[in-house]
Amino acid sequence: MRETVLMKGELDTLVIVTTATGTEVLDGEDEVIESYPEDRHEQVLAKYLAQGWEVEEDGP
């Protein structure tokens, strides 16, 4: 499993979670806003970094 926490400003948070079943993006209230049946962690991370999000935590 890999989990990356992204921040934008002081309040906006996203979490990218990748497991054996795929990749999901969760908003600050743990609601799924994107879901992929395969590992797309790097592509999703790159998309949000390009939109101005910053990595707060990244790890397994």
HTML snippet that shows the backbone in 3Dmol.js (N, CA, C, O; Angstrom):
<script src="https://3Dmol.org/build/3Dmol-min.js"></script>
<div id="view" style="width:600px;height:400px;position:relative"></div>
<script>
const pdb = `
ATOM      1  N   MET A   1       0.838  -1.178   0.000  1.00  0.00           N
ATOM      2  CA  MET A   1       0.000   0.000   0.000  1.00  0.00           C
ATOM      3  C   MET A   1       0.887   1.248   0.000  1.00  0.00           C
ATOM      4  O   MET A   1       1.927   1.289   0.658  1.00  0.00           O
ATOM      5  N   ARG A   2       0.462   2.242  -0.738  1.00  0.00           N
ATOM      6  CA  ARG A   2       1.140   3.539  -0.730  1.00  0.00           C
ATOM      7  C   ARG A   2       0.094   4.610  -0.479  1.00  0.00           C
ATOM      8  O   ARG A   2      -1.007   4.562  -1.028  1.00  0.00           O
ATOM      9  N   GLU A   3       0.448   5.573   0.353  1.00  0.00           N
ATOM     10  CA  GLU A   3      -0.473   6.664   0.670  1.00  0.00           C
ATOM     11  C   GLU A   3       0.283   7.986   0.588  1.00  0.00           C
ATOM     12  O   GLU A   3       1.342   8.148   1.196  1.00  0.00           O
ATOM     13  N   THR A   4      -0.270   8.925  -0.169  1.00  0.00           N
ATOM     14  CA  THR A   4       0.319  10.247  -0.292  1.00  0.00           C
ATOM     15  C   THR A   4      -0.719  11.275   0.134  1.00  0.00           C
ATOM     16  O   THR A   4      -1.837  11.293  -0.382  1.00  0.00           O
ATOM     17  N   VAL A   5      -0.339  12.133   1.083  1.00  0.00           N
ATOM     18  CA  VAL A   5      -1.223  13.197   1.559  1.00  0.00           C
ATOM     19  C   VAL A   5      -0.788  14.494   0.877  1.00  0.00           C
ATOM     20  O   VAL A   5       0.381  14.877   0.930  1.00  0.00           O
ATOM     21  N   LEU A   6      -1.745  15.158   0.237  1.00  0.00           N
ATOM     22  CA  LEU A   6      -1.482  16.416  -0.449  1.00  0.00           C
ATOM     23  C   LEU A   6      -2.214  17.546   0.256  1.00  0.00           C
ATOM     24  O   LEU A   6      -3.320  17.365   0.768  1.00  0.00           O
ATOM     25  N   MET A   7      -1.583  18.712   0.276  1.00  0.00           N
ATOM     26  CA  MET A   7      -2.191  19.898   0.887  1.00  0.00           C
ATOM     27  C   MET A   7      -2.186  21.040  -0.132  1.00  0.00           C
ATOM     28  O   MET A   7      -1.288  21.165  -0.965  1.00  0.00           O
ATOM     29  N   LYS A   8      -3.225  21.861  -0.028  1.00  0.00           N
ATOM     30  CA  LYS A   8      -3.295  23.087  -0.816  1.00  0.00           C
ATOM     31  C   LYS A   8      -3.814  24.149   0.138  1.00  0.00           C
ATOM     32  O   LYS A   8      -4.965  24.099   0.572  1.00  0.00           O
ATOM     33  N   GLY A   9      -2.961  25.106   0.460  1.00  0.00           N
ATOM     34  CA  GLY A   9      -3.338  26.059   1.497  1.00  0.00           C
ATOM     35  C   GLY A   9      -3.262  25.379   2.850  1.00  0.00           C
ATOM     36  O   GLY A   9      -2.558  24.383   3.016  1.00  0.00           O
ATOM     37  N   GLU A  10      -3.985  25.917   3.808  1.00  0.00           N
ATOM     38  CA  GLU A  10      -3.945  25.339   5.147  1.00  0.00           C
ATOM     39  C   GLU A  10      -5.088  24.373   5.424  1.00  0.00           C
ATOM     40  O   GLU A  10      -5.040  23.625   6.401  1.00  0.00           O
ATOM     41  N   LEU A  11      -6.120  24.378   4.576  1.00  0.00           N
ATOM     42  CA  LEU A  11      -7.300  23.568   4.876  1.00  0.00           C
ATOM     43  C   LEU A  11      -7.586  22.448   3.892  1.00  0.00           C
ATOM     44  O   LEU A  11      -8.151  21.425   4.277  1.00  0.00           O
ATOM     45  N   ASP A  12      -7.209  22.616   2.629  1.00  0.00           N
ATOM     46  CA  ASP A  12      -7.562  21.623   1.609  1.00  0.00           C
ATOM     47  C   ASP A  12      -6.608  20.432   1.660  1.00  0.00           C
ATOM     48  O   ASP A  12      -5.387  20.591   1.634  1.00  0.00           O
ATOM     49  N   THR A  13      -7.193  19.239   1.733  1.00  0.00           N
ATOM     50  CA  THR A  13      -6.408  18.009   1.824  1.00  0.00           C
ATOM     51  C   THR A  13      -6.956  16.972   0.850  1.00  0.00           C
ATOM     52  O   THR A  13      -8.169  16.830   0.694  1.00  0.00           O
ATOM     53  N   LEU A  14      -6.052  16.255   0.201  1.00  0.00           N
ATOM     54  CA  LEU A  14      -6.391  15.093  -0.611  1.00  0.00           C
ATOM     55  C   LEU A  14      -5.467  13.962  -0.181  1.00  0.00           C
ATOM     56  O   LEU A  14      -4.337  14.198   0.248  1.00  0.00           O
ATOM     57  N   VAL A  15      -5.959  12.730  -0.300  1.00  0.00           N
ATOM     58  CA  VAL A  15      -5.130  11.571  -0.009  1.00  0.00           C
ATOM     59  C   VAL A  15      -5.231  10.621  -1.200  1.00  0.00           C
ATOM     60  O   VAL A  15      -6.324  10.236  -1.616  1.00  0.00           O
ATOM     61  N   ILE A  16      -4.065  10.251  -1.742  1.00  0.00           N
ATOM     62  CA  ILE A  16      -4.005   9.262  -2.823  1.00  0.00           C
ATOM     63  C   ILE A  16      -3.604   7.944  -2.170  1.00  0.00           C
ATOM     64  O   ILE A  16      -2.551   7.853  -1.539  1.00  0.00           O
ATOM     65  N   VAL A  17      -4.442   6.926  -2.322  1.00  0.00           N
ATOM     66  CA  VAL A  17      -4.190   5.623  -1.715  1.00  0.00           C
ATOM     67  C   VAL A  17      -4.156   4.570  -2.817  1.00  0.00           C
ATOM     68  O   VAL A  17      -5.085   4.453  -3.616  1.00  0.00           O
ATOM     69  N   THR A  18      -3.059   3.804  -2.840  1.00  0.00           N
ATOM     70  CA  THR A  18      -2.933   2.725  -3.812  1.00  0.00           C
ATOM     71  C   THR A  18      -2.731   1.417  -3.065  1.00  0.00           C
ATOM     72  O   THR A  18      -1.847   1.297  -2.216  1.00  0.00           O
ATOM     73  N   THR A  19      -3.568   0.438  -3.398  1.00  0.00           N
ATOM     74  CA  THR A  19      -3.472  -0.908  -2.827  1.00  0.00           C
ATOM     75  C   THR A  19      -3.441  -1.898  -3.981  1.00  0.00           C
ATOM     76  O   THR A  19      -3.369  -1.502  -5.144  1.00  0.00           O
ATOM     77  N   ALA A  20      -3.493  -3.167  -3.664  1.00  0.00           N
ATOM     78  CA  ALA A  20      -3.494  -4.204  -4.690  1.00  0.00           C
ATOM     79  C   ALA A  20      -4.728  -4.118  -5.583  1.00  0.00           C
ATOM     80  O   ALA A  20      -4.733  -4.671  -6.683  1.00  0.00           O
ATOM     81  N   THR A  21      -5.772  -3.433  -5.125  1.00  0.00           N
ATOM     82  CA  THR A  21      -7.010  -3.342  -5.902  1.00  0.00           C
ATOM     83  C   THR A  21      -7.114  -2.063  -6.727  1.00  0.00           C
ATOM     84  O   THR A  21      -8.098  -1.871  -7.440  1.00  0.00           O
ATOM     85  N   GLY A  22      -6.098  -1.171  -6.639  1.00  0.00           N
ATOM     86  CA  GLY A  22      -6.137   0.028  -7.457  1.00  0.00           C
ATOM     87  C   GLY A  22      -5.817   1.289  -6.680  1.00  0.00           C
ATOM     88  O   GLY A  22      -5.317   1.243  -5.556  1.00  0.00           O
ATOM     89  N   THR A  23      -6.118   2.416  -7.307  1.00  0.00           N
ATOM     90  CA  THR A  23      -5.812   3.728  -6.736  1.00  0.00           C
ATOM     91  C   THR A  23      -7.094   4.515  -6.517  1.00  0.00           C
ATOM     92  O   THR A  23      -7.968   4.547  -7.383  1.00  0.00           O
ATOM     93  N   GLU A  24      -7.201   5.151  -5.350  1.00  0.00           N
ATOM     94  CA  GLU A  24      -8.333   6.026  -5.045  1.00  0.00           C
ATOM     95  C   GLU A  24      -7.807   7.366  -4.555  1.00  0.00           C
ATOM     96  O   GLU A  24      -6.754   7.441  -3.921  1.00  0.00           O
ATOM     97  N   VAL A  25      -8.561   8.433  -4.858  1.00  0.00           N
ATOM     98  CA  VAL A  25      -8.267   9.760  -4.347  1.00  0.00           C
ATOM     99  C   VAL A  25      -9.406  10.124  -3.399  1.00  0.00           C
ATOM    100  O   VAL A  25     -10.578  10.076  -3.772  1.00  0.00           O
ATOM    101  N   LEU A  26      -9.043  10.490  -2.162  1.00  0.00           N
ATOM    102  CA  LEU A  26     -10.023  10.828  -1.141  1.00  0.00           C
ATOM    103  C   LEU A  26      -9.921  12.311  -0.814  1.00  0.00           C
ATOM    104  O   LEU A  26      -8.826  12.873  -0.778  1.00  0.00           O
ATOM    105  N   ASP A  27     -11.059  12.938  -0.578  1.00  0.00           N
ATOM    106  CA  ASP A  27     -11.040  14.342  -0.169  1.00  0.00           C
ATOM    107  C   ASP A  27     -10.823  14.430   1.343  1.00  0.00           C
ATOM    108  O   ASP A  27     -10.605  13.410   1.997  1.00  0.00           O
ATOM    109  N   GLY A  28     -10.880  15.611   1.886  1.00  0.00           N
ATOM    110  CA  GLY A  28     -10.636  15.825   3.308  1.00  0.00           C
ATOM    111  C   GLY A  28     -11.618  15.146   4.230  1.00  0.00           C
ATOM    112  O   GLY A  28     -11.357  15.011   5.426  1.00  0.00           O
ATOM    113  N   GLU A  29     -12.751  14.712   3.689  1.00  0.00           N
ATOM    114  CA  GLU A  29     -13.761  14.017   4.498  1.00  0.00           C
ATOM    115  C   GLU A  29     -13.805  12.526   4.194  1.00  0.00           C
ATOM    116  O   GLU A  29     -14.783  11.849   4.513  1.00  0.00           O
ATOM    117  N   ASP A  30     -12.733  12.014   3.572  1.00  0.00           N
ATOM    118  CA  ASP A  30     -12.582  10.602   3.214  1.00  0.00           C
ATOM    119  C   ASP A  30     -13.610  10.114   2.193  1.00  0.00           C
ATOM    120  O   ASP A  30     -13.899   8.920   2.124  1.00  0.00           O
ATOM    121  N   GLU A  31     -14.156  11.029   1.408  1.00  0.00           N
ATOM    122  CA  GLU A  31     -15.051  10.657   0.314  1.00  0.00           C
ATOM    123  C   GLU A  31     -14.215  10.372  -0.929  1.00  0.00           C
ATOM    124  O   GLU A  31     -13.292  11.128  -1.235  1.00  0.00           O
ATOM    125  N   VAL A  32     -14.523   9.293  -1.651  1.00  0.00           N
ATOM    126  CA  VAL A  32     -13.785   8.951  -2.865  1.00  0.00           C
ATOM    127  C   VAL A  32     -14.189   9.920  -3.976  1.00  0.00           C
ATOM    128  O   VAL A  32     -15.369  10.045  -4.304  1.00  0.00           O
ATOM    129  N   ILE A  33     -13.195  10.605  -4.551  1.00  0.00           N
ATOM    130  CA  ILE A  33     -13.490  11.527  -5.643  1.00  0.00           C
ATOM    131  C   ILE A  33     -12.941  11.019  -6.981  1.00  0.00           C
ATOM    132  O   ILE A  33     -13.351  11.493  -8.041  1.00  0.00           O
ATOM    133  N   GLU A  34     -12.016  10.058  -6.934  1.00  0.00           N
ATOM    134  CA  GLU A  34     -11.514   9.384  -8.128  1.00  0.00           C
ATOM    135  C   GLU A  34     -11.177   7.960  -7.744  1.00  0.00           C
ATOM    136  O   GLU A  34     -10.750   7.692  -6.621  1.00  0.00           O
ATOM    137  N   SER A  35     -11.375   7.030  -8.700  1.00  0.00           N
ATOM    138  CA  SER A  35     -11.069   5.630  -8.433  1.00  0.00           C
ATOM    139  C   SER A  35     -10.610   4.963  -9.729  1.00  0.00           C
ATOM    140  O   SER A  35     -11.217   5.155 -10.782  1.00  0.00           O
ATOM    141  N   TYR A  36      -9.539   4.184  -9.644  1.00  0.00           N
ATOM    142  CA  TYR A  36      -8.985   3.476 -10.804  1.00  0.00           C
ATOM    143  C   TYR A  36      -8.722   2.025 -10.401  1.00  0.00           C
ATOM    144  O   TYR A  36      -8.231   1.779  -9.299  1.00  0.00           O
ATOM    145  N   PRO A  37      -9.033   1.065 -11.263  1.00  0.00           N
ATOM    146  CA  PRO A  37      -8.859  -0.350 -10.908  1.00  0.00           C
ATOM    147  C   PRO A  37      -7.404  -0.827 -10.993  1.00  0.00           C
ATOM    148  O   PRO A  37      -7.123  -1.993 -10.714  1.00  0.00           O
ATOM    149  N   GLU A  38      -6.482   0.056 -11.375  1.00  0.00           N
ATOM    150  CA  GLU A  38      -5.077  -0.311 -11.447  1.00  0.00           C
ATOM    151  C   GLU A  38      -4.240   0.753 -10.722  1.00  0.00           C
ATOM    152  O   GLU A  38      -4.762   1.783 -10.296  1.00  0.00           O
ATOM    153  N   ASP A  39      -2.952   0.490 -10.593  1.00  0.00           N
ATOM    154  CA  ASP A  39      -2.046   1.433  -9.929  1.00  0.00           C
ATOM    155  C   ASP A  39      -1.797   2.629 -10.845  1.00  0.00           C
ATOM    156  O   ASP A  39      -1.115   2.510 -11.862  1.00  0.00           O
ATOM    157  N   ARG A  40      -2.351   3.771 -10.479  1.00  0.00           N
ATOM    158  CA  ARG A  40      -2.143   5.014 -11.226  1.00  0.00           C
ATOM    159  C   ARG A  40      -1.627   6.097 -10.300  1.00  0.00           C
ATOM    160  O   ARG A  40      -1.823   7.287 -10.548  1.00  0.00           O
ATOM    161  N   HIS A  41      -0.963   5.677  -9.228  1.00  0.00           N
ATOM    162  CA  HIS A  41      -0.511   6.599  -8.190  1.00  0.00           C
ATOM    163  C   HIS A  41       0.359   7.717  -8.763  1.00  0.00           C
ATOM    164  O   HIS A  41       0.107   8.894  -8.507  1.00  0.00           O
ATOM    165  N   GLU A  42       1.377   7.353  -9.535  1.00  0.00           N
ATOM    166  CA  GLU A  42       2.299   8.360 -10.069  1.00  0.00           C
ATOM    167  C   GLU A  42       1.606   9.333 -11.011  1.00  0.00           C
ATOM    168  O   GLU A  42       1.882  10.532 -10.967  1.00  0.00           O
ATOM    169  N   GLN A  43       0.709   8.841 -11.862  1.00  0.00           N
ATOM    170  CA  GLN A  43      -0.008   9.717 -12.799  1.00  0.00           C
ATOM    171  C   GLN A  43      -0.937  10.678 -12.062  1.00  0.00           C
ATOM    172  O   GLN A  43      -0.994  11.863 -12.391  1.00  0.00           O
ATOM    173  N   VAL A  44      -1.657  10.175 -11.075  1.00  0.00           N
ATOM    174  CA  VAL A  44      -2.576  11.016 -10.303  1.00  0.00           C
ATOM    175  C   VAL A  44      -1.788  12.043  -9.488  1.00  0.00           C
ATOM    176  O   VAL A  44      -2.177  13.208  -9.411  1.00  0.00           O
ATOM    177  N   LEU A  45      -0.687  11.611  -8.884  1.00  0.00           N
ATOM    178  CA  LEU A  45       0.157  12.520  -8.116  1.00  0.00           C
ATOM    179  C   LEU A  45       0.685  13.643  -9.003  1.00  0.00           C
ATOM    180  O   LEU A  45       0.641  14.810  -8.613  1.00  0.00           O
ATOM    181  N   ALA A  46       1.176  13.310 -10.177  1.00  0.00           N
ATOM    182  CA  ALA A  46       1.700  14.319 -11.107  1.00  0.00           C
ATOM    183  C   ALA A  46       0.616  15.321 -11.496  1.00  0.00           C
ATOM    184  O   ALA A  46       0.881  16.518 -11.606  1.00  0.00           O
ATOM    185  N   LYS A  47      -0.614  14.826 -11.705  1.00  0.00           N
ATOM    186  CA  LYS A  47      -1.723  15.711 -12.076  1.00  0.00           C
ATOM    187  C   LYS A  47      -1.985  16.744 -10.982  1.00  0.00           C
ATOM    188  O   LYS A  47      -2.135  17.930 -11.273  1.00  0.00           O
ATOM    189  N   TYR A  48      -2.040  16.301  -9.729  1.00  0.00           N
ATOM    190  CA  TYR A  48      -2.337  17.228  -8.641  1.00  0.00           C
ATOM    191  C   TYR A  48      -1.160  18.170  -8.339  1.00  0.00           C
ATOM    192  O   TYR A  48      -1.377  19.329  -7.987  1.00  0.00           O
ATOM    193  N   LEU A  49       0.068  17.687  -8.471  1.00  0.00           N
ATOM    194  CA  LEU A  49       1.218  18.567  -8.282  1.00  0.00           C
ATOM    195  C   LEU A  49       1.209  19.681  -9.326  1.00  0.00           C
ATOM    196  O   LEU A  49       1.554  20.822  -9.018  1.00  0.00           O
ATOM    197  N   ALA A  50       0.820  19.358 -10.555  1.00  0.00           N
ATOM    198  CA  ALA A  50       0.731  20.361 -11.620  1.00  0.00           C
ATOM    199  C   ALA A  50      -0.361  21.390 -11.330  1.00  0.00           C
ATOM    200  O   ALA A  50      -0.311  22.509 -11.842  1.00  0.00           O
ATOM    201  N   GLN A  51      -1.351  21.017 -10.508  1.00  0.00           N
ATOM    202  CA  GLN A  51      -2.439  21.926 -10.145  1.00  0.00           C
ATOM    203  C   GLN A  51      -2.109  22.748  -8.896  1.00  0.00           C
ATOM    204  O   GLN A  51      -2.957  23.494  -8.406  1.00  0.00           O
ATOM    205  N   GLY A  52      -0.894  22.618  -8.384  1.00  0.00           N
ATOM    206  CA  GLY A  52      -0.481  23.428  -7.245  1.00  0.00           C
ATOM    207  C   GLY A  52      -0.562  22.757  -5.882  1.00  0.00           C
ATOM    208  O   GLY A  52      -0.275  23.396  -4.869  1.00  0.00           O
ATOM    209  N   TRP A  53      -0.944  21.488  -5.833  1.00  0.00           N
ATOM    210  CA  TRP A  53      -0.968  20.767  -4.559  1.00  0.00           C
ATOM    211  C   TRP A  53       0.462  20.455  -4.152  1.00  0.00           C
ATOM    212  O   TRP A  53       1.339  20.342  -5.008  1.00  0.00           O
ATOM    213  N   GLU A  54       0.708  20.314  -2.846  1.00  0.00           N
ATOM    214  CA  GLU A  54       2.029  20.006  -2.324  1.00  0.00           C
ATOM    215  C   GLU A  54       1.970  18.739  -1.487  1.00  0.00           C
ATOM    216  O   GLU A  54       0.986  18.490  -0.789  1.00  0.00           O
ATOM    217  N   VAL A  55       3.037  17.933  -1.562  1.00  0.00           N
ATOM    218  CA  VAL A  55       3.104  16.694  -0.790  1.00  0.00           C
ATOM    219  C   VAL A  55       3.365  17.017   0.676  1.00  0.00           C
ATOM    220  O   VAL A  55       4.352  17.670   1.014  1.00  0.00           O
ATOM    221  N   GLU A  56       2.476  16.553   1.530  1.00  0.00           N
ATOM    222  CA  GLU A  56       2.614  16.708   2.975  1.00  0.00           C
ATOM    223  C   GLU A  56       3.274  15.462   3.564  1.00  0.00           C
ATOM    224  O   GLU A  56       4.155  15.562   4.418  1.00  0.00           O
ATOM    225  N   GLU A  57       2.838  14.287   3.100  1.00  0.00           N
ATOM    226  CA  GLU A  57       3.400  13.000   3.537  1.00  0.00           C
ATOM    227  C   GLU A  57       3.359  12.048   2.365  1.00  0.00           C
ATOM    228  O   GLU A  57       2.439  12.102   1.548  1.00  0.00           O
ATOM    229  N   ASP A  58       4.353  11.172   2.274  1.00  0.00           N
ATOM    230  CA  ASP A  58       4.372  10.158   1.219  1.00  0.00           C
ATOM    231  C   ASP A  58       5.061   8.931   1.765  1.00  0.00           C
ATOM    232  O   ASP A  58       6.201   9.003   2.224  1.00  0.00           O
ATOM    233  N   GLY A  59       4.377   7.810   1.719  1.00  0.00           N
ATOM    234  CA  GLY A  59       4.999   6.601   2.233  1.00  0.00           C
ATOM    235  C   GLY A  59       4.140   5.379   2.016  1.00  0.00           C
ATOM    236  O   GLY A  59       3.021   5.442   1.508  1.00  0.00           O
ATOM    237  N   PRO A  60       4.704   4.287   2.417  1.00  0.00           N
ATOM    238  CA  PRO A  60       3.971   3.018   2.262  1.00  0.00           C
ATOM    239  C   PRO A  60       2.804   2.922   3.209  1.00  0.00           C
ATOM    240  O   PRO A  60       2.087   1.921   3.206  1.00  0.00           O
TER     241      PRO A  60
END
`;
const viewer = $3Dmol.createViewer("view");
viewer.addModel(pdb, "pdb");
viewer.setStyle({}, {cartoon: {color: "spectrum"}});
viewer.zoomTo();
viewer.render();
</script>
